[in-house]
């Protein structure tokens, strides 16, 4: 691997402590690379570099920032296969899935290149005082970005692009399981014209201490995190000490509701996308399936047949649909969820057995008659397991769908649009896929409610997360 050191101030560094850690290929369990591990001194160096670079970057015309982001999109789009291969090597996802992520990741640069010139303000006349109200949006300050392992490219670009569009400097801490893709992106950003020091990458095995230190530096004004709700709560506690602006995209427990009037083929296709995109290792993955009892059996047959056709193997090989899970702990947790459901009365329709091979593989699995007491109903499965339940009453399924601390995304399938829209509006979720199994889009405000997060990524709102609103009261 070419880029395995820390990226600070436009250069590659071994790290103050000269420590390293191994990154594994989840398909073979072999070491892919040894990566530098950042410590506190490295974080301080990155903050110094970002502060210096931001002073110039924030003062540039929005169009100048826009052109740099547009160039980044062009360069990444031309190298999608390169980034897709890296994603598969360190994350495990199949080739087609990795190509999809790479294209999605690149699109954030194009979207925020367009948004960079649209931080629109406001001038109006105060009706009571007669003063002029002038409102503008300014860069918030340095941003610490903490990303997960399930989307090694897209979770980084989804944060980097709006931060740069807003005029901020950033320090990004990628997940220890998958730092290589983000490190490999840095030469591309250099080529696009991103100034040295504006973007810094600090892989580390000491994530907690490293991030906590940066969140207590007065120069940091934004913390953007994607990951579990548990870790998000801890970061919010740290952010409170400096009253930082938080953008938190946290856990999910997505319900997928199929009404009796749904088009079965559309519902099955959408369910496959909602469940099996990224092997189910996504906070947006359908976690609880609620199928109307009148169509439960035909839906289950079609869905199980589609799951059975998926081919499991090394994601680098052609024709593979399902690669390995990211590590042994994730695979073992998925297996434990399945066993718990079976012990409590669920029926196994497909899969459910860990293969006796190298790699962290788990087969596409379908469970039916899953009881409410099963752990997988209340926690993210984060794997290729579909837990199917039935319902007969609309009010009951809405109540069950909302009965969770999470509120990221839900899915609804129905041909009765009047009923479907009413149901969507009553679901306590930040996003709803209606007759679609995919909601992620750089042009849309991605995010949840309740304990699934704060703020939004993507859309116009994504850039505003890295800006502060200033109001000037004036007479002229």
C-alpha positions as CSV (number, residue, x, y, z in Angstrom):
1,X,0.0,0.0,0.0
2,X,1.4,3.4,-1.0
3,X,-0.2,5.6,1.6
4,X,0.0,4.3,5.1
5,X,1.4,7.1,7.2
6,X,-0.4,10.1,8.9
7,X,-1.3,12.9,6.5
8,X,-0.6,16.3,8.2
9,X,0.0,19.7,6.6
10,X,0.2,18.2,3.1
11,X,2.9,15.6,4.0
12,X,3.3,12.1,5.2
13,X,4.5,11.5,8.7
14,X,5.4,8.4,10.8
15,X,3.8,9.9,13.9
16,X,5.3,11.3,17.0
17,X,5.2,7.9,18.8
18,X,6.3,6.0,15.7
19,X,3.6,3.4,16.5
20,X,1.7,1.4,13.8
21,X,-1.2,-1.0,13.6
22,X,-2.3,-3.7,11.1
23,X,-5.2,-3.4,8.7
24,X,-6.7,-6.8,7.7
25,X,-8.4,-8.1,4.6
26,X,-11.7,-9.5,6.0
27,X,-12.0,-12.0,3.1
28,X,-8.6,-13.7,3.9
29,X,-7.8,-12.5,7.4
30,X,-4.3,-11.5,6.0
31,X,-2.6,-8.2,6.8
32,X,-3.1,-5.7,4.1
33,X,-0.9,-2.9,5.5
34,X,0.7,-1.5,8.6
35,X,-0.6,2.0,9.3
36,X,0.8,4.8,11.4
37,X,-1.1,5.4,14.7
38,X,-1.5,9.0,15.7
39,X,-1.1,10.3,19.2
40,X,-1.8,13.7,20.9
41,X,1.3,15.4,19.5
42,X,0.1,14.5,16.0
43,X,-3.3,15.9,16.7
44,X,-1.8,19.2,17.8
45,X,0.3,19.4,14.6
46,X,-2.8,18.7,12.5
47,X,-4.8,21.4,14.3
48,X,-2.0,23.9,13.8
49,X,-1.8,23.1,10.1
50,X,-5.6,23.3,9.7
51,X,-5.8,26.6,11.5
52,X,-3.1,28.1,9.3
53,X,-4.6,26.8,6.0
54,X,-8.2,27.8,6.9
55,X,-7.2,31.5,7.3
56,X,-6.6,31.7,3.6
57,X,-9.2,29.2,2.5
58,X,-12.1,30.9,4.3
59,X,-11.2,34.2,2.7
60,X,-11.3,32.8,-0.8
61,X,-14.3,33.5,-3.1
62,X,-17.0,30.8,-3.0
63,X,-16.4,30.2,-6.7
64,X,-12.7,29.4,-6.1
65,X,-13.7,26.8,-3.4
66,X,-16.3,25.5,-5.7
67,X,-13.9,24.9,-8.6
68,X,-11.5,22.9,-6.3
69,X,-14.4,20.6,-5.2
70,X,-15.5,20.2,-8.8
71,X,-12.0,19.1,-9.8
72,X,-12.0,16.6,-7.0
73,X,-15.2,15.1,-8.3
74,X,-13.7,14.9,-11.8
75,X,-10.5,13.2,-10.6
76,X,-12.3,10.7,-8.3
77,X,-14.9,9.8,-11.0
78,X,-12.0,9.0,-13.3
79,X,-10.5,6.6,-10.7
80,X,-13.6,4.9,-9.4
81,X,-12.2,1.4,-10.0
82,X,-9.1,2.2,-8.0
83,X,-11.0,3.4,-5.0
84,X,-13.5,0.5,-5.3
85,X,-10.7,-2.0,-5.1
86,X,-9.3,-0.4,-2.0
87,X,-12.8,-0.4,-0.4
88,X,-13.2,-4.1,-1.1
89,X,-9.8,-4.9,0.2
90,X,-10.2,-3.3,3.6
91,X,-14.0,-3.5,4.1
92,X,-14.9,-6.7,2.2
93,X,-17.9,-5.5,0.2
94,X,-18.4,-7.0,-3.2
95,X,-17.0,-5.3,-6.3
96,X,-20.3,-3.9,-7.6
97,X,-21.2,-2.6,-4.1
98,X,-17.8,-1.0,-3.8
99,X,-18.2,0.7,-7.2
100,X,-21.5,2.1,-6.1
101,X,-19.9,3.5,-2.9
102,X,-17.1,5.1,-4.8
103,X,-19.5,6.8,-7.2
104,X,-21.6,8.0,-4.3
105,X,-18.6,9.3,-2.5
106,X,-17.4,11.2,-5.5
107,X,-20.8,12.8,-6.0
108,X,-20.5,14.7,-2.7
109,X,-17.7,16.7,-4.2
110,X,-19.9,17.7,-7.2
111,X,-22.9,18.5,-5.1
112,X,-21.1,20.7,-2.6
113,X,-19.1,22.3,-5.5
114,X,-22.6,23.6,-6.5
115,X,-23.6,24.4,-2.9
116,X,-20.4,26.3,-2.1
117,X,-21.8,29.3,-4.1
118,X,-25.2,29.2,-2.5
119,X,-24.7,30.2,1.2
120,X,-27.5,32.7,0.7
121,X,-28.1,35.3,3.3
122,X,-30.9,37.8,3.9
123,X,-31.6,41.5,4.0
124,X,-34.9,42.6,5.3
125,X,-36.6,45.5,7.1
126,X,-37.4,45.0,10.8
127,X,-41.1,45.9,11.1
128,X,-41.0,47.3,14.6
129,X,-37.6,49.0,14.9
130,X,-37.1,50.0,11.3
131,X,-33.6,48.7,11.3
132,X,-32.2,46.6,8.5
133,X,-31.7,42.9,9.3
134,X,-28.6,41.5,7.6
135,X,-28.1,37.8,7.9
136,X,-25.1,35.9,6.5
137,X,-23.4,32.5,7.0
138,X,-19.8,32.3,7.9
139,X,-17.4,29.3,8.3
140,X,-17.8,27.9,11.8
141,X,-14.1,27.0,12.4
142,X,-12.0,23.9,12.5
143,X,-14.0,20.6,12.3
144,X,-13.1,17.2,13.6
145,X,-14.6,14.4,11.5
146,X,-14.9,10.9,12.8
147,X,-16.0,8.2,10.3
148,X,-17.0,4.6,10.5
149,X,-15.7,1.5,8.7
150,X,-18.8,0.6,6.7
151,X,-18.4,3.2,4.0
152,X,-14.6,4.0,4.0
153,X,-14.9,6.6,1.1
154,X,-18.4,8.0,1.3
155,X,-18.6,8.8,5.0
156,X,-15.4,10.8,4.6
157,X,-16.4,12.7,1.5
158,X,-19.9,13.4,2.9
159,X,-18.1,15.4,5.6
160,X,-15.1,16.8,3.9
161,X,-16.9,18.2,0.9
162,X,-19.4,20.4,2.8
163,X,-16.7,21.5,5.3
164,X,-14.5,22.7,2.5
165,X,-17.5,24.3,0.7
166,X,-18.2,26.2,3.9
167,X,-14.6,27.4,4.2
168,X,-13.5,25.2,7.1
169,X,-10.3,23.2,7.8
170,X,-10.7,19.6,8.9
171,X,-9.0,16.8,10.8
172,X,-10.5,13.4,9.9
173,X,-10.2,10.3,12.1
174,X,-11.1,7.3,9.9
175,X,-12.0,3.9,11.5
176,X,-9.1,1.7,12.4
177,X,-10.5,-1.1,10.4
178,X,-10.6,0.9,7.1
179,X,-8.2,3.9,7.0
180,X,-6.6,3.1,3.6
181,X,-9.2,4.5,1.4
182,X,-9.3,7.9,3.1
183,X,-5.5,8.1,3.1
184,X,-5.5,7.3,-0.6
185,X,-7.9,10.2,-1.3
186,X,-5.3,12.8,-0.1
187,X,-3.1,12.9,-3.2
188,X,-6.2,13.3,-5.2
189,X,-7.3,16.3,-3.1
190,X,-3.8,17.8,-3.5
191,X,-4.1,17.4,-7.3
192,X,-7.5,19.1,-7.2
193,X,-6.0,22.1,-5.5
194,X,-6.8,21.7,-1.8
195,X,-4.2,23.7,0.1
196,X,-1.7,21.8,2.3
197,X,-3.0,21.6,5.9
198,X,-6.6,22.1,5.1
199,X,-7.4,18.4,5.3
200,X,-5.5,16.2,7.7
201,X,-6.0,12.4,8.2
202,X,-5.1,10.8,11.6
203,X,-5.6,7.0,11.7
204,X,-5.2,5.8,15.3
205,X,-5.8,3.0,17.7
206,X,-6.3,5.5,20.5
207,X,-9.4,7.0,19.1
208,X,-11.1,8.0,22.4
209,X,-8.1,9.9,23.8
210,X,-7.2,11.5,20.5
211,X,-10.7,12.8,19.6
212,X,-11.4,13.9,23.2
213,X,-8.2,16.0,23.1
214,X,-9.1,17.7,19.9
215,X,-12.7,18.4,21.1
216,X,-11.2,20.3,24.0
217,X,-9.0,22.5,21.8
218,X,-10.6,26.0,21.6
219,X,-9.9,26.2,17.8
220,X,-12.3,23.3,17.1
221,X,-15.9,24.4,16.6
222,X,-17.6,21.4,14.9
223,X,-17.6,17.7,15.6
224,X,-19.1,15.6,12.8
225,X,-19.5,11.9,13.7
226,X,-21.0,8.9,12.1
227,X,-21.2,5.7,14.2
228,X,-23.0,4.1,17.1
229,X,-25.4,6.0,19.4
230,X,-23.3,4.9,22.4
231,X,-20.1,6.5,21.1
232,X,-22.2,9.5,19.9
233,X,-23.4,10.1,23.4
234,X,-19.8,10.1,24.7
235,X,-18.7,12.6,22.1
236,X,-21.7,14.9,22.9
237,X,-20.5,14.9,26.5
238,X,-17.0,16.0,25.4
239,X,-18.4,18.5,22.9
240,X,-20.5,20.1,25.7
241,X,-17.4,21.3,27.5
242,X,-16.5,23.6,24.5
243,X,-20.1,24.0,23.4
244,X,-19.2,22.6,20.0
245,X,-21.6,22.4,17.1
246,X,-22.5,18.7,16.7
247,X,-23.4,16.9,13.6
248,X,-24.3,13.3,14.7
249,X,-25.4,10.5,12.4
250,X,-26.0,7.6,14.8
251,X,-27.5,4.2,15.0
252,X,-30.7,2.9,13.4
253,X,-33.4,0.2,13.7
254,X,-35.2,0.6,10.4
255,X,-38.7,-0.8,10.0
256,X,-39.8,-2.0,6.6
257,X,-43.5,-2.1,6.2
258,X,-45.2,-3.9,3.3
259,X,-49.0,-3.4,3.1
260,X,-51.4,-5.8,1.5
261,X,-51.8,-3.6,-1.6
262,X,-48.1,-3.3,-2.3
263,X,-46.7,-4.4,-5.7
264,X,-44.9,-7.6,-4.6
265,X,-42.1,-7.3,-7.1
266,X,-41.4,-3.7,-6.2
267,X,-41.5,-4.6,-2.5
268,X,-39.1,-7.5,-2.8
269,X,-36.7,-5.4,-5.0
270,X,-36.9,-2.6,-2.5
271,X,-36.5,-4.9,0.5
272,X,-33.4,-6.5,-1.1
273,X,-31.9,-3.1,-1.6
274,X,-32.8,-1.9,1.9
275,X,-31.5,-5.1,3.5
276,X,-28.5,-6.2,1.4
277,X,-26.9,-3.0,0.3
278,X,-23.4,-3.1,1.9
279,X,-24.2,-6.6,3.3
280,X,-26.6,-5.0,5.7
281,X,-23.7,-3.2,7.4
282,X,-25.4,0.1,7.3
283,X,-27.4,2.2,9.7
284,X,-30.0,2.6,7.0
285,X,-30.4,-1.2,6.6
286,X,-33.9,-2.6,7.1
287,X,-33.8,-4.3,10.5
288,X,-37.4,-5.2,11.2
289,X,-39.7,-6.4,8.4
290,X,-43.4,-6.0,9.0
291,X,-45.4,-7.9,6.3
292,X,-49.2,-7.8,6.1
293,X,-50.5,-11.2,6.9
294,X,-52.5,-11.4,3.7
295,X,-49.3,-11.4,1.6
296,X,-46.8,-12.7,4.1
297,X,-46.2,-16.1,2.5
298,X,-45.9,-14.9,-1.2
299,X,-43.7,-12.1,-0.1
300,X,-41.5,-14.4,2.0
301,X,-41.2,-16.9,-0.9
302,X,-40.2,-14.3,-3.4
303,X,-37.8,-12.6,-1.0
304,X,-36.2,-15.8,0.2
305,X,-35.7,-16.9,-3.4
306,X,-34.0,-13.6,-4.2
307,X,-31.7,-14.0,-1.1
308,X,-30.9,-17.5,-2.1
309,X,-29.6,-16.4,-5.5
310,X,-26.9,-14.2,-3.9
311,X,-23.4,-15.6,-4.3
312,X,-21.0,-15.4,-1.3
313,X,-17.3,-15.0,-1.7
314,X,-14.3,-12.7,-1.9
315,X,-15.6,-9.3,-3.1
316,X,-12.7,-8.9,-5.6
317,X,-14.0,-11.8,-7.7
318,X,-16.5,-11.4,-10.5
319,X,-20.1,-12.5,-9.8
320,X,-19.9,-12.1,-6.1
321,X,-22.9,-10.4,-4.4
322,X,-22.0,-10.9,-0.7
323,X,-18.5,-10.4,0.7
324,X,-17.3,-11.0,4.2
325,X,-18.4,-8.9,7.2
326,X,-15.7,-6.4,8.4
327,X,-14.3,-8.4,11.3
328,X,-14.8,-11.5,13.5
329,X,-16.7,-9.5,16.2
330,X,-19.3,-8.3,13.7
331,X,-19.8,-11.8,12.3
332,X,-20.1,-13.3,15.8
333,X,-22.6,-10.7,16.8
334,X,-24.7,-11.4,13.8
335,X,-24.6,-15.2,14.5
336,X,-25.6,-14.5,18.1
337,X,-28.6,-12.5,17.0
338,X,-29.8,-15.4,14.7
339,X,-29.3,-18.0,17.4
340,X,-31.1,-15.8,20.0
341,X,-34.1,-15.5,17.6
342,X,-34.2,-19.2,16.9
343,X,-34.0,-20.0,20.6
344,X,-37.1,-17.8,21.1
345,X,-39.2,-19.4,18.5
346,X,-38.2,-17.9,15.1
347,X,-38.1,-20.2,12.0
348,X,-35.1,-20.4,9.8
349,X,-36.0,-20.1,6.1
350,X,-32.5,-19.6,4.7
351,X,-28.9,-19.5,5.8
352,X,-28.0,-19.2,9.5
353,X,-24.8,-21.2,9.5
354,X,-21.3,-19.7,9.7
355,X,-19.2,-21.3,6.9
356,X,-16.1,-23.1,8.0
357,X,-13.7,-21.1,5.8
358,X,-11.2,-18.3,6.1
359,X,-12.7,-14.8,6.2
360,X,-15.5,-13.3,8.2
361,X,-18.3,-14.6,6.1
362,X,-22.0,-15.0,7.0
363,X,-24.6,-16.2,4.5
364,X,-27.8,-14.3,3.5
365,X,-30.3,-15.4,6.1
366,X,-34.1,-15.2,6.4
367,X,-35.9,-15.6,9.7
368,X,-39.7,-15.7,9.9
369,X,-42.1,-15.6,12.9
370,X,-39.5,-13.5,14.8
371,X,-40.9,-12.7,18.2
372,X,-40.8,-9.3,19.8
373,X,-38.5,-10.6,22.5
374,X,-35.7,-11.4,20.0
375,X,-32.7,-9.1,20.5
376,X,-32.4,-8.4,16.7
377,X,-35.8,-6.6,16.9
378,X,-34.4,-4.1,19.3
379,X,-30.7,-3.7,18.1
380,X,-29.0,-3.2,14.8
381,X,-28.2,-6.5,13.2
382,X,-25.5,-5.0,10.9
383,X,-25.4,-8.1,8.7
384,X,-27.2,-10.0,5.9
385,X,-30.1,-11.2,8.1
386,X,-33.7,-10.4,7.5
387,X,-36.1,-10.7,10.5
388,X,-39.7,-11.0,9.3
389,X,-42.8,-10.4,11.3
390,X,-46.4,-10.0,10.3
391,X,-49.2,-7.5,11.0
392,X,-52.9,-7.1,10.3
393,X,-53.7,-3.6,11.6
394,X,-52.3,-0.3,10.3
395,X,-52.4,1.4,13.7
396,X,-50.6,-1.5,15.3
397,X,-47.8,-1.6,12.8
398,X,-47.2,2.2,13.1
399,X,-47.0,1.7,16.9
400,X,-44.6,-1.2,16.5
401,X,-42.5,0.7,14.0
402,X,-42.2,3.7,16.3
403,X,-41.5,1.6,19.4
404,X,-37.7,2.2,19.4
405,X,-35.3,4.8,20.7
406,X,-34.0,5.1,17.1
407,X,-35.4,7.2,14.3
408,X,-33.1,7.2,11.3
409,X,-35.0,5.7,8.4
410,X,-38.1,3.7,7.7
411,X,-39.5,2.0,4.5
412,X,-43.1,1.8,3.4
413,X,-44.5,-0.2,0.4
414,X,-48.1,0.4,-0.7
415,X,-49.9,1.3,-4.0
416,X,-52.4,3.4,-2.1
417,X,-50.5,6.7,-2.0
418,X,-53.0,8.5,0.1
419,X,-52.7,5.8,2.8
420,X,-48.9,5.5,2.3
421,X,-48.3,9.3,2.8
422,X,-50.4,9.3,5.9
423,X,-48.4,6.5,7.3
424,X,-45.1,8.1,6.3
425,X,-46.0,11.3,8.1
426,X,-46.8,9.4,11.3
427,X,-43.5,7.5,11.4
428,X,-41.0,9.0,13.8
429,X,-38.1,8.9,11.5
430,X,-35.9,11.5,9.8
431,X,-36.1,9.8,6.5
432,X,-38.7,7.5,4.8
433,X,-38.3,5.4,1.7
434,X,-41.7,5.2,0.0
435,X,-41.7,2.3,-2.5
436,X,-37.9,2.6,-2.5
437,X,-35.3,0.7,-0.7
438,X,-32.7,3.4,-1.0
439,X,-32.8,6.9,0.5
440,X,-29.2,8.0,0.5
441,X,-28.6,10.9,-2.0
442,X,-26.0,13.8,-1.8
443,X,-28.8,16.2,-2.7
444,X,-31.0,15.2,0.2
445,X,-30.8,16.1,3.9
446,X,-29.6,12.7,5.4
447,X,-30.2,12.3,9.2
448,X,-32.4,11.0,11.9
449,X,-34.5,12.0,15.0
450,X,-34.6,10.7,18.6
451,X,-31.4,8.9,19.4
452,X,-30.4,8.5,15.7
453,X,-28.6,11.8,15.6
454,X,-28.5,15.6,15.3
455,X,-28.2,17.7,12.2
456,X,-28.2,16.7,8.6
457,X,-25.6,15.6,6.0
458,X,-26.1,16.2,2.3
459,X,-28.6,18.7,0.7
460,X,-28.2,22.4,1.4
461,X,-28.4,21.6,5.1
462,X,-25.1,19.6,5.0
463,X,-23.0,22.7,4.3
464,X,-24.8,24.8,6.9
465,X,-23.7,22.3,9.6
466,X,-20.2,23.8,9.1
467,X,-21.4,27.4,9.2
468,X,-22.6,29.9,11.8
469,X,-25.3,32.4,11.2
470,X,-24.4,36.0,11.8
471,X,-27.0,38.7,12.1
472,X,-26.2,42.4,11.8
473,X,-28.7,45.1,12.8
474,X,-28.0,48.2,10.8
475,X,-29.3,51.6,9.9
476,X,-28.5,53.3,6.5
